[in-house]
Amino acid sequence: MNQYSKMPALLLLATISMFLTGCVERTLTINSNPSDALLTLNDEEIGRTPVTVSFNWYGDYNVRLSKNDYQTLVTHRKLNRPWYDKFPFDFFAQIINPKKIVDAYDWSFDLQPRQKTDIDKIVKKAQLMRTEIKK
């Protein structure tokens, strides 16, 4: 038997192994205290917390949470890639493990109550500043 007679069998085996590989499900769950805050990730409105979204890439995410009577929170968080999702491990992790890999992350944020504006304090401060400027 020559080396070329084994080619169809190897090609068939390689094709089958591609379809038997597992896939990766990446999810990010975002909670806020209090809940029901409007979530925007990377300038895309996602929904109200708590919310779970799928994601395709790791890296920095811009997070914006807003709710009536609370200060709007604008920050960023980083999703770090797990070791098995880095080259060359990513290829082998998906071939060796035929099950679906679930890569789930949870982020929690606390919203601060909005400070009520005391108009009398602002007026008094403005008057004080005006008298200091005139001096």
Secondary structure, 3 states (H helix, E strand, C coil): CCHHHHHHHHHHHHHHHHHHCCCEEEEEEEEEECCCCEEEECCEEEEECCEEEECCCCEEEEEEEECCCECCEEEEEEECCCHHHCCCHHHHHHHHCCCCEEEEEEEEEECCECCCCCHHHHHHHHHHHHHHHHC
